[in-house]
Amino acid sequence: MNKKTLGLAFCAWLLLNVGTAFGVDRRVALVIGNNDYQSVPKLEKAVNDAQSVSRELAKIGFEVMYISNAGQKKMNQAINEFAQKVSGGGIGIFFFAGHGLQINNQNFLLPVDMDMPKDPNDVDDQAISLVRIQDKLADAKARFSLLLIDACRDNPLPKKAGRSIGATRGLAQPASPNGQIVLFSAGANQQALDKLSDNDNDPNGLFTREFLPMISTRGLSAADALKKVRSSVTSKAKAVGHEQNPALYDQTDGDFFFVAGSPSAPAAAPAGNGAAPAIQSVDPKAVELAFWDSIKTSNTPEDFQDYLSKYPNGQFAQLAKRRSSAAPAQMATRRSGEAAPVPVAAPVAPPAPAATPAPAPAQLAMATPNAAGPSMASKIEEMGKMLYLTVTDLRATKRDNLLRIQAEVSNSSAGNQQLYYRFKWLDRDGFTVWDDEPWKPLLVYGNQRQTISVVSPTFKATDFRLILQSPDNAAR
């Protein structure tokens, strides 16, 4: 592969796989602040917190839906509209400042018109279930969701109501679907501070004031930003003799950036109306990863030398040095992304009989179609017979009650082949448990391999089918 061909291939790969880094995803935020509770104690700074977060998110290009002092109906309407706006791969941020509590291991956010509950059923009937918000975002297939709950302020319910109501001030650990991060402003049995002392006149509570600067920090991933917030809040609360440890639950595989770009790069100048442009620059790490993914299965040492000339201290520099000095024959035996040589040809010895599956987490490698035991053919549906593209390896792992699938697709032709794929998610009886996915493109370069890695969108999926089609298919 010469440099010109490599450059064209890389650009094509970049357009197909890293376009999301340019901010083309729809970025929507729902921000709610409730102060004026009618039947439980009022708050002072929840609305201020919500207004401040709304302004910062709007500056970096988010479409912000802001409501304050909202009753149950208004909150539910806003949540449903929010889920609709981020459906089909959008990016959503949900921020709630107000009262929250835990009932029977479930988290609830309190609208301002909630009556003083007499038993747990009253809470379920009148409050907003956090898990239902999470499920709505998962059902909408949002690509990334961040839920910030500044709700462990004061326990609004009387202790005489019993242990199940009001016994704890912290919220329960959420069962976050994949692609979601949830951050509570305080841990279980902890109260979130509105101020650090009687002389603290900051308009925002401790959690929000520490979170605000992170929103506009360029090149800082959301996970790293939230860890910084957690550390800062814990330290400042401890300095005044208070325990407040924000609780973070992360079920994401990649990185999300509020503002993409190099951490050292200056922030973009605001637009004429005072808001920053909605389109963000490409994250340099994503560009480097795109470059590496375009060459990682190459048999040509010069490709890795090109990587080293551009990224001498890159994430894969040591691996690139070894591959650039390896003989072409050795290069052909390596799987993409692995430092040690791994044969990719069919094994010399026949595979051992499949063992009884172990409890999760477990990894199951599908056997080749001619081998004993479960076959790849039983998991693959081709829309027409593919001439050049073949699934040469298929593995399924169950972790955190979610299926994680990795499929290796090989191209036997010298030319590049365009593949389209999607997954069908099934239960143990073979019934579909998720809506049809859109077709996803994958460019497989000549005589090379590409890997498809996905995570099931629901806990209900215990089986799957990988559906494939290619423009070069021939009729059966």
N, C-alpha and C positions, 0 to 999 in steps of 0.2 A: 504494500500500500504506500504510494508516494505521498509527499506532503500535500499536494494539491487535492488528491483524492481523499486523504485523511481530513483535510479542512472542510471539504464539501460534506463528507459523511458526518463529521462532528456537528456542523451547522444544522444538518437535517435532524440529527438526534436531539440537539438542543431545542429546536423548535417543537419537536414532538413531546419531549419529556420535561423540559424546564420552563415551559411557557408560563406556568403558574407563578414563577418567581417575579414576573413583571407586574403583579398586582391585577391580572385580568380576572381573578376570582372576585365574586361579589362579596364585599366585606360589610357586614351588618352588625350593629350592636343594639341590644335592648337594655336600657338603663332605667332602673326603678329606685326611687327613694321615698320611703314612707316615714313621716314624722308624726302626723296628727291622728294617732290612734284614738278611737272613740270609747273603747271599753277596757283597754289595757294601757299601761303607762306610755305617755308620749315620749318621743325622742327629740334631740336638739339638732343633731348634725347630719342625719341620714340624707335629707334633701340636698344639703350643701355638698355632701360626698358625691351624690349622683350627678349633680350639676357639673362638678369639677371633672369627673370622669367623662361625662358627655363631651365637654369642650375639648379635652385632650384627644379623644378618639376621633372627633370630627376633624381636628387639625391634621391627622395622618391619613385622612381619606375614607374613614368609615361612614356609612350611612347610619345615623344614630336615631333610634326611636327612644324618646325620653318621656317618662310619665312620673308624676309625683303624687303622693297621698292618694293612692289608688285603692279602690275597693276590689272585691273578688272578681266581679264581672269584668271590670276594666283590665285587671291584670291578666285574666284568662284570654281576653280578646287580643291583647298585645302579644302574649306568648304565642298564640296560634298564628298571628300575622308574622311574627319574627321567624317561626319555624318555616313558614311558607317562603319567606324571602331568602333563606339560606339553603333551600332544598336544591338537590341536584349538584352537590359539590361546593357549596358556598362556605364562607368562613364566618362564624358567629361568635360574638362575645356577649355574655349575659352577666350583668352586674346588678346585684340587689343589696340595698342598704335598708335595714329595718329590723323588725323583730323576727326571730326564727326559733324553732324548738324541735325536739326529737320526741316522737311518740312511737313506741313499739319498733324501734330500730329504723324508723323512717323520718326523713327530714321534711319540715314544713316551713314555708315562708308565710308570714301573716299579712293579710290585707288590712287596711285601716278600719273597715267596717265589720271586722270579726267580733262577735259577742264573746263575753267571758265564758269559756267552755266549762261544762259540768262533768264531762267524761271524754275519753279519747275519741269517741265517734263524732263529737262536736268539732274537734280539730280536723278530722278527716273530711267532714262535710263543708267546713267554712274556709280552711286554709288552702294554700297552694302547695301541692306535693312536688318536691324537688325531683324525685325520680321520674315523675310524669313529664317534667320539662326535659329531662335527659332523654327519655324515650321518644318524645316528639322530635327532638333534634336528630336522634339516631334514625327514626323512621323517615325523616326528611332527607337522609343521606347527606348531611352536612359533612364536608371534608374535614373540618377542624372546628371544635367548639371549646371555648374557655368559659367556665362558670365561676364567677367571683361572688362569694356570699359573705357580705359583711353584716352578719345577722346574729352573732353570739354576743349581744350587747348586754341587756339586762333580761333576766327571766321574767316575762310579763305575767306568768300564771301563778296563782297562790299555791304555796307549798302544801296546804291542807288538801289539795286536790289529789294527792297521792304520788307514789313514786313514778308511775308511768306518765304523769303530767307534772313537769316542774322539778323533778328530782335532779336533773342535770341541766347545765347551761350550754354545754357543747352539743353539736349536732352529730349524728351518726356517720360512720364511714360510708360513702356512697358506692354503689356498684356501678362504676363508670363504664359505659360502652366504649369500644375502641374508637380512638379519634377524639376523646374528650379529656380535658383537664378540669378538675374542680379544686378550688382553693377556698377554705374557710378562714375567716379573719382570726379565729382562735381555735384551740383544740378542745377536746371534750372536757366538760366541767370547768371551763374557763370563761371569764368575762372579757370582752374586747373593750379597750379603753377609748373613750372619746377625747380625753385630755390627760396629759402627764402630770399636771399640778393645777392648783387653783388659779395660778397666774398664766396658764396656757391658754392663749387667746386664738390659737389657730382655728380657722373655720371648719377644718376637716378633722375627723377622727384619726387615730394613730395609724390604722391599717391603710386607709385611703391616702393619707399624706405621704406614706412611704411608697405606695404603688404608683402615684401620679408621675414621678420623674422617669419611671421605667418605660412608660408608654412611648415616649418620643426618643428613647435611646437607640441610636442606629446600630445595627449589627448584633443586637442582644436577643437571643432566642427567648421565647415566652417561658420555657422551663427554667432557664437561668435567671430570668428577671424575677420570677416568682420565688425562687430560692433566695435571691437577694432580699426581697421583701420580707420573707419569713425570718431570715437572719436578723435584719434590721429591727423588725417589730419585736422579736424576742429579746434582743439586746436592750432596746430602749425601755421596754416594759420592766425588765429585770432591774434596770438602774433605779427605778422608783419603787422597787419592792413588790412588783406584780408579775404574776405568771401569765403570759399570753404567747402561745406558740402556734402560729397559723398552721393549719393542717392541709397538706397538699396531696392530691391523688391524681396520678398521671397515667393515662392509658393511651398514650400516643407513641408512634414509632419514629416519626421524623421530627423536624424542628419547624416551628412557626415563629416568624419575626414580625413584631409590630411595625418596625421600619427596617427594611432590608438594607444591606450595604456593609461596607467596612466600618468597624467601630471607630476608626480614626478619621473617617471621612466627615467633612462638615455637613451639617443638616441642610436639606434643600431649602431654598428661599421660599417663603410663603407666596401663594398666589395673590392676585390683586385684591381678592375679597378677604384676605387674611388667613385662608385655609391652605394647607399644604396640598400639592397635587396628589390625586388618588393613585397615580401610577408610581410605583416604587422601583428603585434600581434593583438589578439582579444581585442576589447574595453571592459574593465571591466563592464561598465554599460550595454552593450549588453549581457554579460554573466549572470549578475544578473537578467536582464529582462527575459532572456531565462529560468533561474531557476524558477522565479516567474510564468511565463506563464505555466510551466509544472505542477504546483501544485495549481494554483489559484482557480480551480473548485473542488479541492479534498474535500472529506468529512472526511478526517482523520486529526485530530489536530496535530499528530506527524509530518506530512509533513511541517506544518507551523513552528513547533519547530525546524526542521532541517534548514529551511530558516533562522530563527533567530540566530541559532548557527553559521551560516556562514556569515550572514549579520546583526549583532546586531544593526547597525545604518543605515540599508538599506533604499531604497526609500519606501518600503512597510512595514517597521518594525511595525508601529502602527497597521496597518490593520492585519498583521500576528499575533500580540499579541492577538487581539480580536478574531480572528478565532481559534487560538490554544486553547483558553479557552472556546470556545463555544461548546455546546453539538452537537453530530453528527446529531441529528434531525434538529437542527437549521442550521447547515452547509448546509444541502441539499436544503435550501430555498434561498440561495444566488446566485446571478448572479456573474460571474467572474468579478473581478476588481472593485466591488462596495463596499463602506464602510457600507452602510445601507442595511438591509435585504430587498430583493425584491422577491415576489413570482414568480416562474417560471411555475407553473401549469396553466392550462387553467383558465381564469377568471370565477368567479361564476356567475356574471351577464352577459347577452349578450352584445356584443359591441354596442355602439351607431352607428347610421348610419353615413357613411362617410360624412364629411363636404366638402363644396366647397374648393378646394385647395387655400391656401393663396399665395400671391406673395412670391418669393424667398427672403430670405432663408426660406424654409419650410421643415418640416420633415413629411414624410408619412409612417405610419406603415401599412404593408400589412395585411389584415385580414386572418384568418384561412380559409382553403378551404371550410368549411361548413357555413361560416358566410356570411352575406350580404356584398355587395361592392366588391372592387378589392381583389383578392385572391392571396396568395402566389403561388398557383398552376399555375396561369397564367404567373408567372415570372420565373418558374423553369422548366428545361428540364432534365430529367433523362435518361442516356444512359443505359437502363435496369432498372428493378425495384429493388431498394435497400432494403435489408432485415432489416438492423439494424440502418441505418443512416437516420435521418429526419431533415429537416429544420424546426425548431420550432419558429423562429422569423426572420422577414425580414423587414428592414427599409431602406428608401431612403431619403436622404437629398440633397437639391440643394443649394450649397454655392459657391460664386464666379463664377457662371454660370457653375459649374461642378457638376455632380451627385456624391454623396458619399454614398456608399452602405455598409450596415452592415448586415450580415446573421449569425444566430446562428444555429449550427449543433449539434444535440444530438445523442449519441450512446446508444441504448437500450440494447446492449449486454454486457456481463461481460468482453469480450476480446477487445483488441485494434483493430480499424478498419482504414484501409487506404482509404482516399478519394482523388480524383482528381477533380479539378474544373477549370472552366474558364468562362469568361463573353462574351456575345455577345452584342455589343453596337449598338443601333437603333435610328432612328429619329422618329418623331411623327407619320409618315406614316408606320413605321415598316421596313424601309429599313436599311440595314447595313451601318454604317458610319465609321467602323474601321476594320482592318484586323483581321483574326482569331488569338486569343491569344494562346500561348503555354499552355499545361496543367500544373497546379500547384499542388504540393502534400500537403496534410493536414492529420496529424495523430490525430485521435480522440480516446482518451483513454476510457476504459470500463466504462459504466454508467456515462459518463461525457459529457461536451459540449466544443466546440471550436467556436471561432468567426472569421469570414472572414470579413475583412474591406478593401475596395478598393475605388479608385477615378477614375472616367471616364477619359480616355486619351484625350478627345476632347470636345470642347464646343458644338459640333453638336449632341452629344448623349443626347437625352431626354427620352429614355426608354432603357431597358436592359432585357436580359435573363441570368439567372445563370444556367450553364450546369454542371451536376454532373455525375460522374461514380465512381464505387468502384469494386475492384477485387472480392468482395463477392456478386456482383449483380447476380440475377437470371433472366433468360429469361422471357419476358412477356408472 
